[in-house]
Amino acid sequence: MEKHEKIWVVDLGSQYTQLIARRIRELEVYSEVKHSDITAEDVSREKPLGIILSGGPASTYQYGSPSIDERILSLGIPILGICYGLHLIGRIFGGKVVPAKAQEYGKTELQVVDTTSPLFTGLNPELICWMSHGDILAKPPQGFTVTARTFHSPVAAMENRRRNLFAVQFHPEVTHTPWGMNLLRNFIFDVCGATGTWKVSSFVDESIERIRELVEDSRVLVALSGGIDSLTTAVLVQRSVGKQLFCIFVDHGLMRLREADQVEAVFKRQFAANFRRVNAAERFLRKLRGVEHPERKRKIIGAEFVRVFEEEASRLKDVRYMAQGTIYPDVIESHGVGSHGKVIKSHHNVGGLPKKMKLRLLEPLRDLFKDEVRKVALNLGVPESVVHRQPFPGPGLAIRIIGKVTRRKIKLLQMADAILQEELTSSEIYTEIAQAFCVLPTIRSVGVMGDRRSYGYPIIVRAVTTVDFMTADWARIPYSVLETISSRIINEVPEVNRVAYDISSKPPATIEWE
């Protein structure tokens, strides 16, 4: 496989580590997230064009705080420290990091004091940036020039051009720093010398070649969940090995209304692959009986998925590989990245296969973000109506039912969600929203329906806008549309007597409720 120019993002515990990597990909430069325990030898061997040190919640003066191999800073490779990364570079070279007397969180005025800095080329000297820190670098190390400051941060940016070291206190990767991409572009292209050669089309060609070389004449089993990730995986593998592909679609009974039928119809009509639908709704429902904790639901569903695939695979000869639609955010949120990453949730398709399931795991999309997967799908000829369908979690409605999962609750939630999707589509705002769905809590509340008191469930509507799904904001759906959605759900879905709208962002909330 052809080697591309690349930028490494070293994870020091930041919630934005993957967002940094995603922003670099937007510039058509390949990025990889690395553990903080990489060594100078790793850098010399792999030869990334540059390194970005992420932020993080720790303080550099605390025992056990994240660090890096200090020899990396002396290799001459361009390095950009962000937030905690600035503090780390400052401390290593003798600067003073102290708790800030006035912490800076949110939008902050920034003054560029050295307009010759390559980071700030083409930018105004007075800017608005996004800060999120409790410490400051009170004094820069010897040999470093302060290039920007804020009212509370005397060193909001600094650099040592001789050493090729740059650092900023603010977060250029978030959209709240509107010119942040300009700064990243300056660093990646002007400082690191990248040319922007990583494209989706080249990824597709190289993946097909790699899959063919790996699989040879073996059969491949693809786990279809109905989402764009597994579908894209299936089409990519099919393009690679043709009739050697066998698609197994497990209908766990936890999908949206009539969606399982749609998946089968679309796949059979559009793609000539071996396809089998396994109706396992009752089997999954039995396993979930009485279970309330969302993590247990995920693990139960994941384990049952594997069992079903194992059973189906045993009926086929010469199957040596199982392909899954694992993507980068799945990996990140399941395991964290680097030694300081945090697990947000588990995924049924992350973590490998049981030893007794004698198949090798194939994850061709593992290094891609969601929007990159969509680009790959379009490149492969997947219809736009399928590509732009909103994402749906592998465990399905089980994690959108808060508490015990029953057949009745699944039906109620399917009906409510169908109304939501219909109204967003008819209002022509469906494509403006990254993800929208309904949640069914276990609680009931008193209402008045007709002349009688009711005691029914609430339905919570969740809708967000996002580019990368690592951060998200609640969607500003017009009141008139919300009113129609609420009215229809209350009138058409039995046992529901109120509708609420979730206006939380990610972070601090997650997109799903669970």
LINURFEN-V656324 format. One record per pair of residues at least 12 apart in sequence whose ideal C-beta (glycine too) atoms are under 10 Angstrom apart, sorted by the first residue. I is the first residue (numbers start at 0). GAP is how many residues later the second one is. If there is no record, write none. Layout:
[[I GAP] [I GAP]]
//
This chain:
[[0 202] [0 204] [0 205] [0 206] [0 208] [0 209] [0 212] [1 195] [1 200] [1 203] [1 204] [1 207] [2 27] [2 43] [2 44] [3 24] [3 25] [3 26] [3 45] [3 190] [3 193] [3 194] [3 195] [3 198] [3 199] [3 202] [4 24] [4 25] [4 42] [4 43] [4 44] [4 45] [4 183] [4 187] [4 188] [4 189] [4 190] [4 191] [4 192] [4 193] [5 18] [5 23] [5 24] [5 25] [5 26] [5 40] [5 41] [5 42] [5 43] [5 44] [5 188] [5 192] [6 13] [6 14] [6 17] [6 18] [6 20] [6 22] [6 23] [6 24] [6 25] [6 41] [6 42] [6 43] [6 44] [6 45] [6 71] [6 73] [6 177] [6 180] [6 181] [6 185] [6 187] [7 13] [7 16] [7 23] [7 24] [7 25] [7 26] [7 30] [7 34] [7 35] [7 38] [7 40] [7 41] [7 42] [7 43] [7 44] [7 45] [7 64] [7 69] [7 71] [8 12] [8 13] [8 14] [8 15] [8 22] [8 23] [8 24] [8 25] [8 39] [8 41] [8 42] [8 43] [8 44] [8 45] [8 71] [8 73] [8 164] [8 328] [8 329] [9 22] [9 23] [9 24] [9 25] [9 26] [9 27] [9 28] [9 41] [9 42] [9 43] [9 44] [9 56] [9 58] [9 62] [9 69] [9 71] [9 75] [9 78] [9 327] [9 328] [10 22] [10 23] [10 24] [10 25] [10 42] [10 43] [10 44] [10 45] [10 55] [10 321] [10 325] [10 326] [10 327] [10 328] [10 329] [10 330] [11 24] [11 41] [11 42] [11 43] [11 44] [11 45] [11 46] [11 48] [11 53] [11 54] [11 55] [11 56] [11 69] [11 70] [11 71] [11 72] [11 73] [11 75] [11 76] [11 326] [11 327] [11 328] [11 329] [12 23] [12 41] [12 42] [12 43] [12 44] [12 45] [12 52] [12 53] [12 71] [12 323] [12 324] [12 325] [12 326] [12 327] [12 328] [12 329] [13 39] [13 40] [13 41] [13 42] [13 43] [13 52] [13 68] [13 69] [13 70] [13 71] [13 118] [13 157] [13 159] [13 323] [13 324] [13 326] [13 327] [14 39] [14 40] [14 41] [14 42] [14 117] [14 326] [14 327] [14 329] [14 455] [14 456] [14 491] [14 492] [14 493] [15 38] [15 39] [15 40] [15 66] [15 67] [15 114] [15 116] [15 155] [15 157] [15 158] [15 454] [15 455] [15 491] [16 16] [16 17] [16 35] [16 36] [16 37] [16 38] [16 39] [16 65] [16 156] [16 315] [16 319] [16 320] [16 321] [16 323] [16 324] [16 453] [17 13] [17 15] [17 36] [17 155] [17 310] [17 311] [17 313] [17 314] [17 315] [17 319] [17 323] [17 351] [17 450] [17 451] [17 452] [17 453] [18 35] [18 152] [18 154] [18 155] [18 156] [18 350] [18 448] [18 449] [18 450] [18 451] [18 452] [19 13] [19 32] [19 33] [19 34] [19 35] [19 60] [19 62] [19 65] [19 151] [19 152] [19 153] [19 154] [19 164] [19 450] [20 12] [20 13] [20 31] [20 33] [20 152] [20 307] [20 311] [20 316] [20 346] [20 348] [20 447] [20 449] [21 151] [21 306] [21 307] [21 347] [21 348] [21 349] [21 350] [21 445] [21 446] [21 447] [21 448] [21 449] [22 29] [22 149] [22 150] [22 151] [22 152] [22 157] [22 158] [22 161] [22 162] [22 165] [22 444] [22 445] [23 26] [23 28] [23 149] [23 160] [23 161] [23 163] [23 164] [23 170] [23 174] [24 173] [24 175] [24 303] [24 342] [24 343] [24 344] [24 346] [24 347] [24 443] [25 155] [25 158] [25 159] [25 343] [25 345] [25 346] [25 441] [25 442] [26 154] [26 157] [26 158] [26 161] [26 162] [26 167] [26 169] [26 171] [27 166] [27 167] [27 168] [27 169] [27 170] [27 171] [27 172] [27 174] [28 20] [28 21] [28 155] [28 156] [28 159] [28 160] [28 163] [28 165] [28 166] [28 167] [28 168] [28 169] [29 18] [29 19] [29 164] [29 166] [29 167] [29 168] [29 169] [29 172] [29 173] [29 337] [30 17] [30 19] [30 21] [30 157] [30 167] [30 336] [31 14] [31 16] [31 335] [32 19] [32 21] [32 295] [32 298] [32 299] [32 304] [32 305] [32 308] [32 334] [33 12] [33 14] [33 17] [33 34] [33 303] [33 304] [34 33] [34 302] [34 303] [34 304] [34 305] [34 306] [35 17] [35 18] [35 20] [35 30] [35 31] [35 32] [35 33] [35 52] [35 301] [35 302] [35 303] [35 304] [35 305] [36 29] [36 30] [36 31] [36 32] [36 301] [36 302] [37 13] [37 30] [37 31] [37 34] [37 300] [38 29] [38 30] [38 32] [38 33] [39 28] [39 29] [39 30] [39 31] [39 32] [39 33] [39 34] [39 35] [39 37] [40 28] [40 30] [40 31] [41 27] [41 30] [42 26] [42 28] [42 29] [42 32] [42 34] [42 36] [43 27] [43 28] [43 31] [43 33] [46 30] [47 29] [47 30] [47 144] [48 28] [48 29] [48 139] [48 140] [48 142] [48 143] [48 144] [48 145] [48 146] [49 27] [49 28] [49 29] [49 30] [49 114] [49 116] [49 137] [49 138] [49 141] [49 142] [49 143] [49 144] [50 17] [50 21] [50 22] [50 24] [50 26] [50 27] [50 28] [50 29] [50 30] [50 34] [50 141] [51 26] [51 27] [51 28] [51 29] [51 30] [51 33] [51 114] [51 120] [51 121] [51 132] [51 135] [51 136] [51 140] [52 13] [52 15] [52 19] [52 20] [52 26] [52 27] [52 28] [52 29] [52 30] [52 31] [52 32] [52 33] [52 34] [52 35] [52 36] [52 114] [53 12] [53 27] [53 28] [53 29] [53 30] [53 31] [53 117] [53 119] [53 283] [53 284] [53 286] [54 26] [54 27] [54 28] [54 29] [54 30] [54 31] [54 32] [54 33] [54 77] [54 78] [54 113] [54 114] [54 115] [54 116] [54 118] [55 26] [55 27] [55 28] [55 29] [55 31] [55 32] [55 77] [55 282] [55 284] [56 26] [56 27] [56 75] [56 76] [56 77] [56 283] [56 285] [57 26] [57 29] [57 30] [57 77] [57 282] [58 25] [58 28] [58 32] [58 38] [58 39] [58 40] [58 74] [58 75] [58 76] [59 24] [59 26] [59 27] [59 28] [59 29] [59 30] [59 31] [59 32] [59 35] [59 37] [59 75] [59 77] [60 26] [60 30] [60 35] [60 36] [60 37] [60 38] [60 74] [61 73] [64 19] [64 22] [64 23] [64 26] [64 275] [65 18] [65 19] [65 22] [65 272] [65 273] [65 274] [66 21] [66 24] [66 25] [67 13] [67 17] [67 20] [67 21] [67 24] [69 18] [69 19] [69 22] [69 23] [72 15] [72 16] [72 19] [72 20] [72 87] [72 90] [72 91] [72 92] [73 89] [73 91] [74 88] [74 89] [75 86] [75 87] [75 88] [75 89] [76 86] [76 87] [76 88] [76 115] [77 40] [77 83] [77 85] [77 86] [77 87] [77 88] [77 109] [77 110] [77 112] [77 113] [77 114] [77 115] [77 116] [78 81] [78 84] [78 85] [78 86] [78 87] [78 88] [78 108] [78 112] [78 113] [79 39] [79 79] [79 84] [79 85] [79 86] [79 87] [79 88] [79 92] [79 103] [79 104] [79 106] [79 107] [79 108] [79 111] [79 112] [80 76] [80 77] [80 84] [80 85] [80 86] [80 87] [80 88] [81 84] [81 85] [81 86] [81 87] [81 88] [81 89] [81 90] [81 91] [81 102] [82 48] [82 49] [82 50] [82 52] [82 84] [82 85] [82 86] [82 87] [82 88] [83 13] [83 49] [83 51] [83 85] [83 256] [84 81] [84 82] [84 83] [84 84] [85 47] [85 49] [85 50] [85 51] [85 54] [85 67] [85 69] [85 70] [85 71] [85 72] [85 80] [85 81] [85 82] [85 83] [85 84] [86 46] [86 48] [86 49] [86 50] [86 68] [86 80] [86 82] [87 49] [87 79] [88 48] [88 51] [88 52] [88 55] [88 69] [88 70] [88 71] [88 74] [88 76] [88 77] [88 78] [89 45] [89 46] [89 47] [89 48] [89 49] [89 50] [89 51] [89 54] [89 65] [89 68] [89 77] [89 79] [90 46] [90 50] [91 49] [91 73] [92 47] [92 48] [92 49] [92 50] [92 51] [92 65] [92 67] [92 70] [92 72] [93 45] [93 46] [93 47] [93 48] [93 49] [93 50] [94 42] [94 43] [94 44] [94 45] [94 46] [94 47] [94 49] [94 60] [94 63] [94 72] [95 40] [95 41] [95 42] [95 43] [95 44] [95 45] [95 59] [96 38] [96 39] [96 40] [96 41] [96 42] [96 58] [97 37] [97 38] [97 39] [97 40] [97 41] [98 35] [98 36] [98 37] [98 39] [99 31] [99 33] [99 34] [99 35] [99 36] [99 37] [99 38] [99 52] [99 53] [100 35] [100 51] [101 34] [101 49] [101 50] [101 51] [102 28] [102 29] [102 30] [102 31] [102 32] [102 33] [102 49] [103 25] [103 26] [103 27] [103 28] [103 29] [103 30] [103 32] [103 46] [103 47] [103 48] [103 49] [103 52] [103 65] [103 66] [104 25] [104 26] [104 27] [104 28] [104 29] [105 23] [105 24] [105 25] [105 26] [105 70] [106 21] [106 22] [106 23] [106 24] [106 63] [106 69] [106 70] [106 71] [107 19] [107 20] [107 21] [107 22] [107 23] [107 24] [107 42] [107 43] [107 44] [107 45] [107 48] [107 61] [107 62] [107 68] [107 69] [108 17] [108 18] [108 19] [108 20] [108 22] [108 41] [108 42] [108 47] [109 13] [109 14] [109 15] [109 16] [109 17] [109 18] [109 19] [109 20] [109 21] [109 38] [109 39] [109 40] [109 41] [109 43] [109 46] [109 47] [109 58] [109 59] [109 60] [109 67] [109 69] [110 14] [110 15] [110 16] [110 37] [110 38] [110 39] [110 40] [110 45] [111 12] [111 13] [111 14] [111 15] [111 35] [111 36] [111 37] [111 44] [111 45] [112 12] [112 32] [112 33] [112 34] [112 35] [112 36] [112 43] [112 44] [113 31] [113 32] [113 33] [113 34] [113 43] [113 44] [113 45] [114 32] [114 33] [115 29] [115 31] [115 45] [116 28] [116 29] [116 30] [116 31] [116 40] [116 41] [116 42] [116 44] [116 49] [116 66] [116 69] [117 29] [117 41] [117 43] [117 48] [117 65] [117 68] [117 69] [117 72] [117 73] [118 28] [118 29] [118 38] [118 40] [118 47] [118 48] [118 49] [118 53] [118 63] [118 64] [118 65] [118 67] [118 68] [118 71] [118 72] [119 27] [119 28] [119 37] [119 39] [119 48] [119 59] [119 62] [119 63] [119 66] [120 61] [120 62] [120 64] [120 65] [120 69] [120 70] [121 57] [121 60] [121 61] [121 63] [121 64] [121 68] [122 25] [122 56] [122 59] [122 60] [122 63] [123 55] [124 23] [126 21] [126 43] [126 50] [126 51] [126 52] [126 53] [126 55] [126 56] [127 42] [127 48] [127 49] [127 50] [127 51] [128 19] [128 21] [128 27] [128 28] [128 39] [128 40] [128 41] [128 42] [128 43] [128 45] [128 47] [128 48] [128 49] [128 50] [128 51] [128 54] [129 40] [129 41] [129 42] [129 43] [129 44] [129 45] [129 46] [129 47] [129 48] [129 50] [130 19] [130 21] [130 22] [130 25] [130 38] [130 39] [130 40] [130 45] [130 46] [131 37] [131 38] [131 39] [131 42] [131 44] [132 19] [132 20] [132 36] [132 37] [132 38] [134 18] [134 34] [135 14] [135 16] [135 17] [135 18] [135 19] [135 20] [135 33] [136 16] [136 17] [136 18] [136 19] [136 21] [136 30] [136 32] [137 15] [137 16] [137 17] [138 15] [138 16] [139 14] [139 15] [139 18] [139 19] [139 20] [139 27] [140 14] [140 17] [140 19] [140 24] [141 18] [142 17] [142 18] [142 19] [142 20] [142 22] [143 14] [143 15] [143 16] [143 17] [143 19] [143 21] [143 22] [143 23] [144 12] [144 13] [144 14] [144 15] [144 16] [145 12] [145 13] [146 12] [146 19] [146 20] [146 21] [147 20] [147 21] [147 22] [148 20] [149 19] [149 20] [151 17] [152 16] [152 17] [153 15] [154 12] [154 13] [154 14] [155 12] [155 13] [155 14] [156 12] [156 13] [156 15] [156 26] [158 32] [160 30] [163 27] [163 28] [165 17] [165 20] [165 21] [165 25] [167 12] [167 15] [167 19] [169 13] [171 12] [171 13] [171 14] [171 15] [172 295] [172 297] [172 298] [173 297] [174 291] [174 292] [174 296] [174 298] [175 295] [198 176] [198 180] [199 168] [199 172] [199 173] [199 174] [199 175] [199 176] [199 177] [199 178] [199 179] [199 180] [200 174] [200 175] [200 178] [202 33] [202 161] [202 162] [202 164] [202 165] [202 169] [202 172] [202 173] [202 176] [203 32] [203 35] [203 160] [203 171] [203 172] [203 173] [203 175] [203 176] [204 174] [206 29] [206 30] [206 32] [206 33] [206 157] [206 158] [206 161] [206 169] [207 28] [207 29] [207 31] [207 32] [207 33] [207 156] [207 172] [208 31] [209 30] [209 152] [209 154] [210 25] [210 26] [210 28] [210 29] [210 30] [210 110] [210 112] [210 151] [210 153] [211 25] [211 27] [211 28] [211 29] [211 30] [211 32] [212 27] [213 26] [213 27] [213 106] [213 107] [213 146] [213 148] [213 150] [214 22] [214 25] [214 26] [214 29] [214 30] [214 105] [214 106] [214 108] [214 145] [214 147] [215 25] [215 28] [215 104] [216 24] [216 27] [216 101] [216 103] [217 23] [217 26] [217 100] [217 101] [217 102] [217 103] [217 141] [217 142] [218 22] [218 24] [218 25] [218 26] [218 27] [218 55] [218 94] [218 97] [218 98] [218 99] [218 100] [218 101] [218 102] [219 13] [219 14] [219 17] [219 18] [219 20] [219 21] [219 24] [219 25] [219 26] [219 27] [219 99] [219 100] [219 101] [219 102] [219 103] [219 139] [219 140] [219 142] [220 16] [220 24] [220 25] [220 26] [220 27] [220 53] [220 55] [220 88] [220 89] [220 91] [220 92] [220 95] [220 98] [220 99] [220 100] [220 101] [220 102] [220 103] [220 138] [220 141] [221 12] [221 13] [221 14] [221 15] [221 16] [221 23] [221 24] [221 25] [221 26] [221 27] [221 51] [221 52] [221 53] [221 87] [221 99] [221 100] [221 101] [221 102] [221 103] [221 140] [222 24] [222 25] [222 26] [222 27] [222 82] [222 83] [222 85] [222 86] [222 89] [222 99] [222 100] [222 101] [222 102] [222 103] [222 125] [222 126] [222 171] [223 23] [223 24] [223 25] [223 26] [223 27] [223 39] [223 40] [223 43] [223 49] [223 51] [223 52] [223 53] [223 99] [223 100] [223 101] [224 24] [224 25] [224 27] [224 30] [224 38] [224 80] [224 99] [224 100] [224 123] [224 124] [224 167] [224 168] [224 169] [224 170] [224 171] [225 23] [225 24] [225 25] [225 26] [225 29] [225 30] [225 33] [225 34] [225 36] [225 37] [225 38] [225 40] [225 41] [225 163] [225 166] [225 168] [225 170] [226 28] [226 32] [226 36] [226 98] [226 100] [226 146] [226 159] [226 162] [226 163] [226 164] [226 165] [226 166] [226 167] [226 169] [227 97] [227 99] [227 137] [227 142] [227 145] [227 146] [227 148] [227 149] [227 154] [227 158] [227 159] [227 160] [227 161] [227 162] [227 163] [227 164] [228 95] [228 96] [228 97] [228 98] [228 100] [228 101] [228 120] [228 136] [228 139] [228 141] [228 144] [228 145] [228 148] [228 162] [228 163] [228 165] [229 17] [229 19] [229 33] [229 93] [229 94] [229 95] [229 96] [229 119] [229 135] [229 164] [230 16] [230 18] [230 32] [230 35] [230 36] [230 39] [230 40] [230 94] [230 142] [230 146] [230 149] [230 151] [230 155] [230 156] [230 158] [231 93] [231 95] [231 132] [231 133] [231 136] [231 140] [231 141] [231 142] [231 143] [231 144] [231 145] [231 146] [231 147] [231 148] [231 150] [231 154] [231 155] [232 14] [232 90] [232 91] [232 92] [232 93] [232 94] [232 116] [232 129] [232 130] [232 131] [232 132] [232 133] [232 140] [232 143] [232 144] [233 12] [233 13] [233 14] [233 15] [233 33] [233 37] [233 39] [233 41] [233 89] [233 91] [233 146] [233 148] [234 12] [234 32] [234 35] [234 36] [234 38] [234 141] [234 142] [234 144] [234 145] [234 146] [234 147] [235 87] [235 89] [235 126] [235 128] [235 129] [235 137] [235 140] [235 141] [235 143] [235 144] [235 146] [236 36] [236 84] [236 86] [236 125] [236 127] [237 33] [237 34] [237 35] [237 36] [237 85] [237 142] [238 32] [238 141] [238 142] [239 83] [239 122] [239 124] [240 80] [240 82] [241 30] [241 31] [242 29] [242 30] [242 31] [243 29] [243 30] [243 74] [243 75] [243 77] [244 26] [244 28] [244 29] [244 30] [244 76] [244 78] [245 27] [245 28] [245 29] [245 30] [245 66] [245 67] [245 69] [245 70] [245 73] [245 76] [246 20] [246 21] [246 24] [246 26] [246 27] [246 28] [246 29] [246 30] [246 76] [247 26] [247 27] [247 28] [247 29] [247 30] [247 57] [247 60] [247 61] [247 63] [247 64] [247 65] [247 68] [247 74] [248 14] [248 15] [248 18] [248 26] [248 27] [248 28] [248 29] [248 30] [249 26] [249 27] [249 28] [249 29] [249 30] [249 31] [249 33] [249 34] [249 51] [249 54] [249 55] [249 57] [249 58] [249 59] [249 62] [250 12] [250 13] [250 26] [250 27] [250 28] [250 29] [250 30] [250 33] [251 26] [251 27] [251 28] [251 29] [251 30] [251 31] [251 32] [251 33] [251 35] [251 36] [251 49] [251 52] [251 53] [251 56] [251 142] [251 143] [251 144] [251 145] [251 146] [252 26] [252 27] [252 28] [252 29] [252 30] [252 31] [252 32] [252 35] [252 143] [252 144] [252 145] [252 152] [252 154] [252 157] [252 161] [253 27] [253 30] [253 31] [253 34] [253 43] [253 47] [253 138] [253 139] [253 140] [253 141] [253 142] [253 143] [253 144] [253 145] [253 146] [253 147] [253 151] [253 156] [253 159] [253 160] [254 26] [254 137] [254 141] [254 142] [254 155] [254 159] [255 133] [255 134] [255 136] [255 140] [255 141] [255 157] [255 158] [255 161] [255 162] [255 164] [255 165] [255 181] [255 182] [256 140] [256 153] [256 154] [256 156] [256 157] [256 158] [256 159] [256 160] [256 161] [256 162] [256 164] [257 156] [257 160] [258 130] [258 133] [258 137] [258 155] [258 158] [258 159] [258 162] [259 17] [259 19] [259 21] [259 136] [260 16] [261 124] [261 127] [262 12] [262 14] [262 123] [263 12] [263 13] [265 116] [265 117] [265 119] [265 120] [265 123] [266 119] [268 114] [269 111] [269 112] [269 113] [269 116] [270 109] [270 110] [270 111] [273 42] [275 36] [275 39] [275 40] [277 30] [277 31] [277 33] [277 34] [279 24] [279 25] [279 27] [279 28] [279 31] [280 126] [280 129] [281 125] [282 21] [282 24] [282 25] [283 16] [283 17] [283 20] [283 21] [283 24] [283 111] [283 112] [283 114] [283 121] [284 113] [284 120] [284 121] [284 122] [284 125] [285 18] [286 13] [286 14] [286 16] [286 17] [286 20] [286 118] [287 12] [287 13] [287 16] [287 107] [287 110] [287 113] [287 116] [287 117] [287 118] [287 122] [288 115] [288 116] [288 117] [289 114] [289 115] [289 116] [290 107] [290 112] [290 113] [290 114] [291 109] [291 110] [291 111] [291 112] [291 113] [291 150] [292 110] [292 221] [293 51] [293 52] [293 101] [293 104] [293 105] [293 106] [293 107] [293 108] [293 109] [293 218] [293 219] [293 220] [294 48] [294 50] [294 51] [294 104] [294 219] [296 98] [296 99] [296 101] [296 102] [296 104] [296 107] [296 108] [296 217] [297 36] [297 47] [297 48] [297 49] [297 50] [297 95] [297 96] [297 97] [297 100] [297 101] [297 216] [298 47] [298 49] [298 96] [299 48] [299 95] [299 98] [299 105] [300 47] [300 92] [300 93] [300 94] [300 95] [300 97] [300 98] [300 104] [301 44] [301 45] [301 46] [301 47] [301 48] [301 49] [301 92] [301 93] [302 45] [302 51] [303 44] [304 19] [304 43] [304 44] [304 89] [304 90] [305 16] [305 42] [305 43] [305 47] [305 48] [305 50] [305 51] [306 47] [306 50] [308 13] [308 15] [308 44] [308 48] [308 50] [309 12] [309 43] [309 44] [309 46] [309 47] [309 48] [309 49] [312 44] [312 45] [312 46] [313 43] [313 44] [318 39] [318 40] [318 41] [319 38] [319 39] [319 40] [319 42] [320 38] [320 39] [320 40] [320 41] [321 27] [321 31] [321 35] [321 37] [321 38] [321 39] [321 40] [321 41] [322 36] [322 37] [322 38] [322 39] [322 40] [322 41] [322 42] [323 23] [323 24] [323 25] [323 26] [323 29] [323 37] [323 38] [323 39] [323 40] [323 41] [323 42] [323 70] [324 24] [324 38] [324 39] [324 40] [324 41] [324 48] [324 69] [325 21] [325 22] [325 23] [325 24] [325 25] [325 35] [325 36] [325 37] [325 38] [325 39] [325 40] [325 41] [325 42] [326 20] [326 22] [326 23] [326 36] [326 38] [326 39] [326 40] [326 41] [326 42] [326 43] [326 45] [326 46] [326 64] [326 142] [327 37] [327 38] [327 39] [327 40] [327 41] [327 42] [327 44] [327 45] [327 140] [327 141] [327 142] [328 15] [328 18] [328 39] [328 40] [328 41] [328 62] [328 139] [328 140] [328 141] [329 15] [329 16] [329 17] [329 18] [329 19] [329 20] [329 21] [329 33] [329 35] [329 36] [329 40] [329 64] [330 16] [330 18] [330 19] [330 20] [330 32] [330 35] [330 36] [331 12] [331 18] [331 37] [331 138] [332 12] [332 13] [332 14] [332 17] [332 136] [332 137] [332 177] [333 12] [333 13] [333 14] [333 15] [333 16] [333 17] [334 12] [334 15] [334 16] [343 163] [343 166] [344 48] [344 50] [344 54] [344 165] [344 167] [344 169] [345 49] [346 46] [346 47] [346 48] [347 45] [347 46] [347 47] [348 12] [348 14] [348 45] [349 13] [349 16] [349 44] [363 12] [364 12] [368 98] [368 99] [368 100] [368 101] [369 21] [369 64] [369 65] [369 96] [369 97] [369 98] [369 99] [369 100] [370 63] [370 95] [370 96] [370 97] [370 98] [371 96] [372 14] [372 18] [373 12] [373 13] [373 14] [373 15] [373 17] [374 12] [387 42] [387 43] [388 32] [388 41] [389 31] [389 34] [389 40] [389 41] [389 43] [389 44] [389 45] [389 46] [389 47] [389 73] [390 43] [390 44] [390 46] [390 78] [390 120] [391 25] [391 43] [391 45] [392 42] [392 44] [392 118] [392 119] [392 121] [394 117] [394 119] [395 14] [395 17] [396 12] [396 13] [396 14] [396 15] [396 16] [396 17] [396 20] [396 40] [396 41] [396 42] [396 43] [397 12] [397 15] [397 116] [398 40] [398 113] [398 114] [398 115] [399 13] [399 17] [399 37] [399 38] [399 39] [399 40] [399 41] [399 60] [399 62] [399 112] [399 113] [399 114] [400 12] [400 38] [400 39] [400 40] [400 41] [400 112] [400 113] [401 37] [401 38] [401 39] [401 40] [401 41] [401 58] [401 111] [401 112] [402 37] [402 38] [402 39] [402 40] [403 38] [404 35] [407 86] [407 87] [408 31] [408 33] [408 48] [408 86] [409 30] [410 82] [410 83] [411 26] [411 28] [411 44] [411 45] [411 47] [411 77] [411 81] [411 82] [411 83] [411 84] [412 24] [412 25] [412 26] [412 27] [412 44] [412 46] [412 80] [412 83] [413 24] [413 26] [413 79] [414 23] [414 44] [414 73] [414 74] [414 77] [414 78] [414 79] [414 81] [415 21] [415 22] [415 23] [415 24] [415 41] [415 43] [415 44] [415 45] [415 69] [415 72] [415 73] [415 74] [415 76] [415 77] [415 80] [415 83] [416 19] [416 20] [416 21] [416 22] [416 23] [416 42] [416 44] [416 72] [416 76] [417 20] [417 70] [417 71] [417 74] [417 75] [418 19] [418 40] [418 42] [418 65] [418 66] [418 67] [418 68] [418 69] [418 70] [418 72] [418 73] [418 74] [418 80] [419 16] [419 17] [419 18] [419 39] [419 41] [419 42] [419 43] [419 57] [419 61] [419 65] [419 68] [419 69] [419 79] [420 15] [420 16] [420 17] [421 62] [421 63] [421 66] [422 13] [422 54] [422 58] [422 59] [422 61] [422 62] [422 63] [422 64] [422 65] [422 66] [423 12] [423 39] [423 51] [423 53] [423 57] [423 61] [425 55] [425 58] [426 50] [426 51] [426 53] [426 54] [426 57] [426 58] [428 34] [428 46] [428 47] [428 48] [428 49] [428 52] [431 31] [431 33] [431 43] [431 44] [431 45] [432 30] [432 31] [432 32] [432 33] [432 41] [432 42] [432 43] [432 44] [433 29] [433 30] [433 31] [433 32] [433 33] [433 34] [433 35] [433 38] [433 39] [433 41] [433 77] [434 27] [434 28] [434 29] [434 30] [434 31] [434 34] [434 37] [434 40] [434 76] [434 77] [435 25] [435 26] [435 27] [435 28] [435 29] [435 39] [435 41] [435 49] [436 23] [436 24] [436 25] [436 26] [436 27] [436 74] [436 75] [436 76] [437 21] [437 22] [437 23] [437 24] [437 25] [437 47] [437 51] [437 55] [437 58] [437 61] [437 75] [438 19] [438 20] [438 21] [438 22] [438 23] [438 61] [438 63] [438 73] [438 74] [438 75] [439 17] [439 18] [439 19] [439 20] [439 53] [439 55] [439 56] [439 73] [440 16] [440 17] [440 18] [440 19] [440 59] [440 72] [441 15] [442 14] [442 15] [443 12] [443 13] [443 14] [443 51] [443 52] [443 53] [444 12] [444 13] [444 52] [444 53] [445 51] [445 52] [446 43] [446 49] [446 50] [446 51] [447 49] [448 41] [448 42] [448 47] [448 48] [452 44] [453 36] [453 41] [453 42] [453 43] [453 44] [454 40] [454 42] [455 34] [455 37] [455 38] [455 39] [455 40] [455 41] [455 42] [456 36] [456 37] [456 38] [456 39] [456 40] [456 41] [457 31] [457 32] [457 38] [457 39] [457 40] [457 41] [457 42] [458 26] [458 27] [458 30] [458 31] [458 34] [458 37] [458 38] [458 39] [458 40] [458 41] [459 38] [459 39] [459 40] [459 41] [459 42] [459 53] [460 14] [460 16] [460 21] [460 24] [460 25] [460 28] [460 38] [460 39] [460 40] [460 41] [461 12] [461 13] [461 38] [461 39] [461 40] [461 41] [461 42] [461 47] [461 49] [461 50] [461 51] [462 12] [462 13] [462 14] [462 19] [462 22] [462 38] [462 39] [462 40] [462 48] [463 38] [463 40] [463 41] [463 42] [463 45] [463 47] [464 40] [465 39] [465 40] [465 45] [468 37] [468 42] [469 36] [469 37] [469 41] [470 34] [470 35] [470 36] [470 40] [471 32] [471 33] [471 34] [471 35] [471 37] [471 38] [471 39] [472 30] [472 31] [472 32] [472 33] [473 27] [473 28] [473 29] [473 30] [473 31] [473 32] [473 35] [474 26] [474 27] [474 28] [475 27] [476 24] [478 22] [481 17] [481 19] [482 16] [484 14] [484 16] [485 12] [485 13] [485 14] [485 15] [486 12]]
//
